[in-house]
Amino acid sequence: MLSNPLIGLVKHPRPVRDPVPGPSIPVRDPAWSYGELRERAREILPGAVLHRREGFRSTLRWQKPI
């Protein structure tokens, strides 16, 4: 659509001159696989629930027993 480049020009009038190559934060491969992480979480925190998230992230949910 012709309006898309026009809207982009209005929102970002100057192009980026020197983009930073690569991520600006430290990145490394995970030490454990998802399965290993789930097993270790269940050993340490019985009843823990592990969810896969976007970007190879995981969320661990655990509630302390009463």
Biopython code that builds the backbone (N, CA, C, O; Angstrom):
import numpy as np
from Bio.PDB.StructureBuilder import StructureBuilder

atoms = [
    (1, "MET", "N", (0.835, -1.160, 0.000)),
    (1, "MET", "CA", (0.000, 0.000, 0.000)),
    (1, "MET", "C", (0.893, 1.240, 0.000)),
    (1, "MET", "O", (1.935, 1.240, 0.656)),
    (2, "LEU", "N", (0.529, 2.246, -0.686)),
    (2, "LEU", "CA", (1.331, 3.458, -0.835)),
    (2, "LEU", "C", (1.432, 4.256, 0.459)),
    (2, "LEU", "O", (2.427, 4.948, 0.674)),
    (3, "SER", "N", (0.424, 4.175, 1.324)),
    (3, "SER", "CA", (0.450, 4.968, 2.554)),
    (3, "SER", "C", (1.463, 4.442, 3.572)),
    (3, "SER", "O", (1.934, 5.214, 4.407)),
    (4, "ASN", "N", (1.812, 3.154, 3.532)),
    (4, "ASN", "CA", (2.754, 2.591, 4.499)),
    (4, "ASN", "C", (4.120, 3.278, 4.480)),
    (4, "ASN", "O", (4.610, 3.647, 5.548)),
    (5, "PRO", "N", (4.762, 3.471, 3.318)),
    (5, "PRO", "CA", (6.047, 4.184, 3.334)),
    (5, "PRO", "C", (5.900, 5.628, 3.809)),
    (5, "PRO", "O", (6.805, 6.158, 4.452)),
    (6, "LEU", "N", (4.790, 6.259, 3.506)),
    (6, "LEU", "CA", (4.554, 7.638, 3.942)),
    (6, "LEU", "C", (4.420, 7.708, 5.460)),
    (6, "LEU", "O", (4.985, 8.599, 6.092)),
    (7, "ILE", "N", (3.685, 6.785, 6.038)),
    (7, "ILE", "CA", (3.537, 6.738, 7.496)),
    (7, "ILE", "C", (4.894, 6.465, 8.140)),
    (7, "ILE", "O", (5.222, 7.071, 9.160)),
    (8, "GLY", "N", (5.686, 5.563, 7.562)),
    (8, "GLY", "CA", (7.023, 5.276, 8.095)),
    (8, "GLY", "C", (7.911, 6.496, 8.049)),
    (8, "GLY", "O", (8.682, 6.730, 8.980)),
    (9, "LEU", "N", (7.823, 7.280, 6.988)),
    (9, "LEU", "CA", (8.624, 8.490, 6.864)),
    (9, "LEU", "C", (8.208, 9.533, 7.895)),
    (9, "LEU", "O", (9.058, 10.243, 8.433)),
    (10, "VAL", "N", (6.929, 9.632, 8.173)),
    (10, "VAL", "CA", (6.440, 10.589, 9.171)),
    (10, "VAL", "C", (6.878, 10.171, 10.572)),
    (10, "VAL", "O", (7.300, 11.016, 11.362)),
    (11, "LYS", "N", (6.786, 8.889, 10.890)),
    (11, "LYS", "CA", (7.153, 8.406, 12.223)),
    (11, "LYS", "C", (8.662, 8.386, 12.432)),
    (11, "LYS", "O", (9.130, 8.625, 13.545)),
    (12, "HIS", "N", (9.425, 8.107, 11.390)),
    (12, "HIS", "CA", (10.888, 7.983, 11.482)),
    (12, "HIS", "C", (11.512, 8.797, 10.351)),
    (12, "HIS", "O", (11.904, 8.238, 9.327)),
    (13, "PRO", "N", (11.606, 10.122, 10.534)),
    (13, "PRO", "CA", (12.074, 10.971, 9.429)),
    (13, "PRO", "C", (13.539, 10.775, 9.054)),
    (13, "PRO", "O", (13.913, 11.000, 7.903)),
    (14, "ARG", "N", (14.371, 10.361, 10.003)),
    (14, "ARG", "CA", (15.795, 10.163, 9.692)),
    (14, "ARG", "C", (16.140, 8.683, 9.758)),
    (14, "ARG", "O", (15.793, 8.021, 10.736)),
    (15, "PRO", "N", (16.808, 8.148, 8.753)),
    (15, "PRO", "CA", (17.192, 6.727, 8.811)),
    (15, "PRO", "C", (18.308, 6.512, 9.829)),
    (15, "PRO", "O", (19.066, 7.429, 10.145)),
    (16, "VAL", "N", (18.391, 5.303, 10.329)),
    (16, "VAL", "CA", (19.454, 4.936, 11.264)),
    (16, "VAL", "C", (20.754, 4.848, 10.485)),
    (16, "VAL", "O", (20.834, 4.133, 9.486)),
    (17, "ARG", "N", (21.772, 5.570, 10.935)),
    (17, "ARG", "CA", (23.048, 5.612, 10.203)),
    (17, "ARG", "C", (23.973, 4.448, 10.563)),
    (17, "ARG", "O", (24.500, 3.776, 9.676)),
    (18, "ASP", "N", (24.170, 4.212, 11.851)),
    (18, "ASP", "CA", (25.093, 3.169, 12.307)),
    (18, "ASP", "C", (24.371, 2.194, 13.235)),
    (18, "ASP", "O", (24.436, 2.350, 14.455)),
    (19, "PRO", "N", (23.692, 1.201, 12.688)),
    (19, "PRO", "CA", (23.030, 0.244, 13.572)),
    (19, "PRO", "C", (24.068, -0.582, 14.334)),
    (19, "PRO", "O", (25.133, -0.907, 13.808)),
    (20, "VAL", "N", (23.739, -0.909, 15.566)),
    (20, "VAL", "CA", (24.628, -1.710, 16.401)),
    (20, "VAL", "C", (24.524, -3.165, 15.955)),
    (20, "VAL", "O", (23.425, -3.721, 15.944)),
    (21, "PRO", "N", (25.642, -3.797, 15.585)),
    (21, "PRO", "CA", (25.570, -5.201, 15.162)),
    (21, "PRO", "C", (25.360, -6.126, 16.359)),
    (21, "PRO", "O", (26.043, -6.001, 17.376)),
    (22, "GLY", "N", (24.428, -7.038, 16.233)),
    (22, "GLY", "CA", (24.187, -8.036, 17.267)),
    (22, "GLY", "C", (23.462, -7.480, 18.475)),
    (22, "GLY", "O", (23.206, -6.279, 18.552)),
    (23, "PRO", "N", (23.130, -8.349, 19.421)),
    (23, "PRO", "CA", (22.417, -7.913, 20.614)),
    (23, "PRO", "C", (23.328, -7.097, 21.535)),
    (23, "PRO", "O", (24.541, -7.300, 21.570)),
    (24, "SER", "N", (22.725, -6.181, 22.270)),
    (24, "SER", "CA", (23.502, -5.344, 23.188)),
    (24, "SER", "C", (23.615, -5.967, 24.570)),
    (24, "SER", "O", (24.216, -5.377, 25.468)),
    (25, "ILE", "N", (23.042, -7.158, 24.752)),
    (25, "ILE", "CA", (23.129, -7.853, 26.030)),
    (25, "ILE", "C", (23.892, -9.159, 25.826)),
    (25, "ILE", "O", (23.935, -9.676, 24.709)),
    (26, "PRO", "N", (24.493, -9.702, 26.886)),
    (26, "PRO", "CA", (25.202, -10.978, 26.732)),
    (26, "PRO", "C", (24.226, -12.110, 26.387)),
    (26, "PRO", "O", (23.149, -12.205, 26.975)),
    (27, "VAL", "N", (24.602, -12.947, 25.449)),
    (27, "VAL", "CA", (23.758, -14.062, 25.025)),
    (27, "VAL", "C", (24.618, -15.320, 24.999)),
    (27, "VAL", "O", (25.751, -15.299, 24.518)),
    (28, "ARG", "N", (24.071, -16.409, 25.518)),
    (28, "ARG", "CA", (24.780, -17.686, 25.457)),
    (28, "ARG", "C", (23.768, -18.816, 25.359)),
    (28, "ARG", "O", (22.585, -18.625, 25.640)),
    (29, "ASP", "N", (24.227, -19.974, 24.966)),
    (29, "ASP", "CA", (23.357, -21.134, 24.863)),
    (29, "ASP", "C", (22.989, -21.609, 26.271)),
    (29, "ASP", "O", (23.786, -21.450, 27.195)),
    (30, "PRO", "N", (21.799, -22.188, 26.451)),
    (30, "PRO", "CA", (21.390, -22.650, 27.779)),
    (30, "PRO", "C", (22.244, -23.830, 28.243)),
    (30, "PRO", "O", (22.686, -24.650, 27.437)),
    (31, "ALA", "N", (22.467, -23.899, 29.549)),
    (31, "ALA", "CA", (23.241, -24.997, 30.125)),
    (31, "ALA", "C", (22.411, -26.279, 30.188)),
    (31, "ALA", "O", (22.961, -27.374, 30.076)),
    (32, "TRP", "N", (21.073, -26.154, 30.369)),
    (32, "TRP", "CA", (20.190, -27.309, 30.480)),
    (32, "TRP", "C", (19.147, -27.275, 29.377)),
    (32, "TRP", "O", (18.746, -26.204, 28.923)),
    (33, "SER", "N", (18.716, -28.441, 28.953)),
    (33, "SER", "CA", (17.602, -28.521, 28.004)),
    (33, "SER", "C", (16.302, -28.269, 28.780)),
    (33, "SER", "O", (16.303, -28.224, 30.010)),
    (34, "TYR", "N", (15.209, -28.107, 28.052)),
    (34, "TYR", "CA", (13.912, -27.883, 28.703)),
    (34, "TYR", "C", (13.540, -29.063, 29.599)),
    (34, "TYR", "O", (13.018, -28.874, 30.698)),
    (35, "GLY", "N", (13.807, -30.272, 29.130)),
    (35, "GLY", "CA", (13.511, -31.469, 29.925)),
    (35, "GLY", "C", (14.328, -31.529, 31.202)),
    (35, "GLY", "O", (13.798, -31.863, 32.262)),
    (36, "GLU", "N", (15.618, -31.207, 31.115)),
    (36, "GLU", "CA", (16.468, -31.191, 32.315)),
    (36, "GLU", "C", (16.003, -30.124, 33.304)),
    (36, "GLU", "O", (15.992, -30.356, 34.513)),
    (37, "LEU", "N", (15.628, -28.979, 32.801)),
    (37, "LEU", "CA", (15.139, -27.904, 33.654)),
    (37, "LEU", "C", (13.872, -28.341, 34.381)),
    (37, "LEU", "O", (13.723, -28.100, 35.579)),
    (38, "ARG", "N", (12.963, -28.981, 33.658)),
    (38, "ARG", "CA", (11.716, -29.461, 34.265)),
    (38, "ARG", "C", (12.014, -30.503, 35.354)),
    (38, "ARG", "O", (11.426, -30.446, 36.434)),
    (39, "GLU", "N", (12.923, -31.454, 35.079)),
    (39, "GLU", "CA", (13.267, -32.482, 36.066)),
    (39, "GLU", "C", (13.885, -31.866, 37.316)),
    (39, "GLU", "O", (13.502, -32.218, 38.432)),
    (40, "ARG", "N", (14.822, -30.965, 37.145)),
    (40, "ARG", "CA", (15.483, -30.336, 38.302)),
    (40, "ARG", "C", (14.506, -29.487, 39.106)),
    (40, "ARG", "O", (14.572, -29.457, 40.335)),
    (41, "ALA", "N", (13.606, -28.804, 38.422)),
    (41, "ALA", "CA", (12.613, -27.987, 39.134)),
    (41, "ALA", "C", (11.710, -28.880, 39.975)),
    (41, "ALA", "O", (11.394, -28.538, 41.115)),
    (42, "ARG", "N", (11.297, -30.005, 39.435)),
    (42, "ARG", "CA", (10.417, -30.907, 40.180)),
    (42, "ARG", "C", (11.134, -31.566, 41.355)),
    (42, "ARG", "O", (10.504, -31.866, 42.369)),
    (43, "GLU", "N", (12.447, -31.796, 41.234)),
    (43, "GLU", "CA", (13.214, -32.350, 42.352)),
    (43, "GLU", "C", (13.300, -31.345, 43.502)),
    (43, "GLU", "O", (13.123, -31.700, 44.667)),
    (44, "ILE", "N", (13.570, -30.106, 43.161)),
    (44, "ILE", "CA", (13.787, -29.068, 44.178)),
    (44, "ILE", "C", (12.471, -28.483, 44.678)),
    (44, "ILE", "O", (12.316, -28.227, 45.872)),
    (45, "LEU", "N", (11.517, -28.271, 43.762)),
    (45, "LEU", "CA", (10.232, -27.652, 44.094)),
    (45, "LEU", "C", (9.094, -28.572, 43.668)),
    (45, "LEU", "O", (8.571, -28.428, 42.563)),
    (46, "PRO", "N", (8.696, -29.526, 44.534)),
    (46, "PRO", "CA", (7.606, -30.432, 44.161)),
    (46, "PRO", "C", (6.337, -29.649, 43.818)),
    (46, "PRO", "O", (5.953, -28.726, 44.536)),
    (47, "GLY", "N", (5.705, -30.021, 42.734)),
    (47, "GLY", "CA", (4.495, -29.350, 42.290)),
    (47, "GLY", "C", (4.754, -28.167, 41.372)),
    (47, "GLY", "O", (3.813, -27.489, 40.958)),
    (48, "ALA", "N", (6.015, -27.909, 41.047)),
    (48, "ALA", "CA", (6.344, -26.793, 40.157)),
    (48, "ALA", "C", (5.816, -27.065, 38.755)),
    (48, "ALA", "O", (5.823, -28.203, 38.286)),
    (49, "VAL", "N", (5.359, -26.007, 38.095)),
    (49, "VAL", "CA", (4.848, -26.108, 36.730)),
    (49, "VAL", "C", (5.714, -25.225, 35.852)),
    (49, "VAL", "O", (5.917, -24.048, 36.150)),
    (50, "LEU", "N", (6.220, -25.792, 34.777)),
    (50, "LEU", "CA", (7.087, -25.062, 33.863)),
    (50, "LEU", "C", (6.341, -24.819, 32.554)),
    (50, "LEU", "O", (5.749, -25.740, 31.990)),
    (51, "HIS", "N", (6.372, -23.568, 32.070)),
    (51, "HIS", "CA", (5.696, -23.208, 30.820)),
    (51, "HIS", "C", (6.725, -22.692, 29.824)),
    (51, "HIS", "O", (7.640, -21.952, 30.187)),
    (52, "ARG", "N", (6.564, -23.091, 28.560)),
    (52, "ARG", "CA", (7.398, -22.538, 27.495)),
    (52, "ARG", "C", (6.820, -21.210, 27.065)),
    (52, "ARG", "O", (5.604, -21.066, 26.943)),
    (53, "ARG", "N", (7.690, -20.234, 26.834)),
    (53, "ARG", "CA", (7.267, -18.904, 26.417)),
    (53, "ARG", "C", (7.943, -18.527, 25.113)),
    (53, "ARG", "O", (8.717, -19.308, 24.558)),
    (54, "GLU", "N", (7.651, -17.329, 24.622)),
    (54, "GLU", "CA", (8.254, -16.827, 23.387)),
    (54, "GLU", "C", (9.752, -16.649, 23.539)),
    (54, "GLU", "O", (10.248, -16.411, 24.641)),
    (55, "GLY", "N", (10.456, -16.762, 22.457)),
    (55, "GLY", "CA", (11.892, -16.480, 22.462)),
    (55, "GLY", "C", (12.715, -17.457, 23.276)),
    (55, "GLY", "O", (13.728, -17.073, 23.860)),
    (56, "PHE", "N", (12.301, -18.707, 23.325)),
    (56, "PHE", "CA", (13.021, -19.756, 24.052)),
    (56, "PHE", "C", (13.099, -19.468, 25.545)),
    (56, "PHE", "O", (14.049, -19.885, 26.208)),
    (57, "ARG", "N", (12.114, -18.763, 26.074)),
    (57, "ARG", "CA", (12.065, -18.479, 27.502)),
    (57, "ARG", "C", (11.130, -19.460, 28.171)),
    (57, "ARG", "O", (10.273, -20.069, 27.531)),
    (58, "SER", "N", (11.314, -19.603, 29.487)),
    (58, "SER", "CA", (10.462, -20.477, 30.285)),
    (58, "SER", "C", (10.030, -19.737, 31.535)),
    (58, "SER", "O", (10.738, -18.863, 32.036)),
    (59, "THR", "N", (8.851, -20.100, 32.033)),
    (59, "THR", "CA", (8.348, -19.550, 33.287)),
    (59, "THR", "C", (8.093, -20.702, 34.225)),
    (59, "THR", "O", (7.450, -21.683, 33.853)),
    (60, "LEU", "N", (8.599, -20.589, 35.455)),
    (60, "LEU", "CA", (8.386, -21.606, 36.460)),
    (60, "LEU", "C", (7.388, -21.056, 37.475)),
    (60, "LEU", "O", (7.570, -19.959, 38.003)),
    (61, "ARG", "N", (6.331, -21.828, 37.745)),
    (61, "ARG", "CA", (5.328, -21.414, 38.725)),
    (61, "ARG", "C", (5.310, -22.440, 39.844)),
    (61, "ARG", "O", (5.198, -23.641, 39.598)),
    (62, "TRP", "N", (5.423, -21.953, 41.089)),
    (62, "TRP", "CA", (5.423, -22.832, 42.252)),
    (62, "TRP", "C", (4.778, -22.107, 43.405)),
    (62, "TRP", "O", (5.005, -20.913, 43.595)),
    (63, "GLN", "N", (3.974, -22.814, 44.178)),
    (63, "GLN", "CA", (3.354, -22.237, 45.368)),
    (63, "GLN", "C", (3.786, -23.048, 46.569)),
    (63, "GLN", "O", (3.695, -24.275, 46.582)),
    (64, "LYS", "N", (4.259, -22.337, 47.576)),
    (64, "LYS", "CA", (4.718, -23.000, 48.799)),
    (64, "LYS", "C", (3.543, -23.714, 49.472)),
    (64, "LYS", "O", (2.482, -23.116, 49.655)),
    (65, "PRO", "N", (3.720, -24.995, 49.845)),
    (65, "PRO", "CA", (2.640, -25.712, 50.524)),
    (65, "PRO", "C", (2.357, -25.084, 51.898)),
    (65, "PRO", "O", (3.253, -24.578, 52.572)),
    (66, "ILE", "N", (1.098, -25.138, 52.274)),
    (66, "ILE", "CA", (0.708, -24.544, 53.567)),
    (66, "ILE", "C", (1.018, -25.491, 54.699)),
    (66, "ILE", "O", (0.763, -25.171, 55.860)),
]
sb = StructureBuilder()
sb.init_structure("model")
sb.init_model(0)
sb.init_chain("A")
sb.init_seg("    ")
for serial, (resi, resn, name, xyz) in enumerate(atoms, 1):
    if name == "N":
        sb.init_residue(resn, " ", resi, " ")
    sb.init_atom(name, np.array(xyz, "f"), 0.0, 1.0, " ", f" {name:<3s}", serial, name[0])
structure = sb.get_structure()
